[in-house]
Amino acid sequence: MVGAALIGGVAAQNLPIGKVSLITSEGYAQLVADGSGGSFTPDGGQTMLLPAEVPWTGRDGMLHIGGRPECLWGEGETRNIGAQVEAGYRWIELPGGGGYPLVAWLRCL
């Protein structure tokens, strides 16, 4: 999972500058125990990488850059939790062919 997060970060940094539309879907997200990343599974879809430092919108409508999403890891908790979220993601194309979906934003529902 950590390796996938590193690949996602490198791929995201090498994307062209400019606006990129996200595909949005509701589904279930969770972090791994140490909070270094996680996964998002859209309702009826395939599981995809959720980077640890993803921009997120809380239930109060405020956008946060960095930190753990409030719905996935409560303050003072010592374990990860999962929750229903809305996530925005893009398919990342690799230079040698192939690709994978990467979550770029999520909203706590």
C-alpha positions in Angstrom: 0.0 0.0 0.0 2.8 2.4 0.8 4.4 1.7 -2.6 1.2 2.4 -4.3 0.9 5.7 -2.4 4.4 6.7 -3.6 3.6 5.8 -7.2 0.4 7.9 -7.0 2.3 10.9 -5.6 4.9 10.7 -8.3 2.2 10.4 -11.0 0.2 13.3 -9.6 3.3 15.5 -9.5 4.1 14.8 -13.1 0.6 15.6 -14.4 0.4 18.7 -16.7 -0.5 21.9 -14.9 -4.2 23.0 -15.3 -7.6 22.0 -14.4 -8.5 18.3 -14.5 -12.1 17.2 -14.1 -12.7 14.5 -11.5 -15.1 11.6 -11.7 -17.2 11.6 -8.6 -18.9 8.7 -6.9 -20.3 7.7 -3.5 -18.8 4.7 -1.8 -16.9 3.4 1.2 -13.4 4.7 2.2 -11.0 3.6 5.0 -7.5 4.3 6.1 -4.9 1.7 6.9 -4.1 1.4 10.7 -1.1 3.8 10.6 -2.9 6.4 8.5 -0.4 6.2 5.6 -3.0 5.8 3.0 -6.1 3.8 2.4 -8.7 2.7 -0.1 -12.0 3.9 -1.7 -14.5 1.5 -3.2 -17.3 3.2 -5.2 -20.7 1.6 -4.8 -20.6 -1.3 -7.2 -17.1 -0.4 -8.4 -13.5 -1.5 -8.0 -11.3 -0.5 -5.1 -8.8 2.3 -5.7 -5.9 4.0 -3.9 -6.7 6.8 -1.4 -3.6 8.8 -0.6 -3.0 9.8 3.1 -2.8 13.5 2.3 -5.9 13.9 0.1 -7.8 17.2 0.1 -11.2 16.6 1.8 -14.4 18.4 2.6 -15.9 17.9 6.1 -19.5 17.5 7.0 -19.5 21.2 7.7 -18.7 22.0 4.1 -15.2 23.3 4.9 -12.3 22.2 2.5 -9.2 20.9 4.3 -5.8 20.4 2.7 -3.9 17.8 4.6 -4.7 16.0 7.8 -6.9 13.0 8.2 -10.6 13.3 7.1 -12.8 13.5 10.2 -15.0 10.7 9.0 -12.1 8.3 8.6 -10.2 8.9 11.8 -11.7 10.6 14.8 -9.5 12.9 16.9 -8.0 11.1 19.8 -8.8 7.7 18.3 -6.2 5.0 18.1 -7.7 3.0 15.3 -8.8 3.6 11.7 -12.5 3.7 10.8 -14.3 3.6 7.5 -17.2 5.7 6.3 -19.5 6.4 3.4 -18.0 9.3 1.4 -18.2 11.0 -2.0 -14.8 10.8 -3.7 -13.4 12.5 -6.8 -10.9 10.4 -8.8 -9.0 10.2 -12.1 -7.5 7.4 -14.1 -3.8 7.9 -14.2 -2.0 6.7 -17.3 1.5 5.3 -16.9 4.2 6.2 -19.4 4.8 2.5 -20.3 1.1 1.8 -20.7 -1.6 0.7 -18.3 -3.0 2.8 -15.5 -5.0 2.9 -12.3 -7.6 5.1 -10.6 -6.4 7.6 -7.9 -8.6 9.5 -5.5 -7.8 13.2 -5.5 -10.5 14.6 -3.2 -13.2 13.2 -0.8 -16.2 14.5 1.1 -17.4 13.1 4.3 -21.2 12.3 4.1 
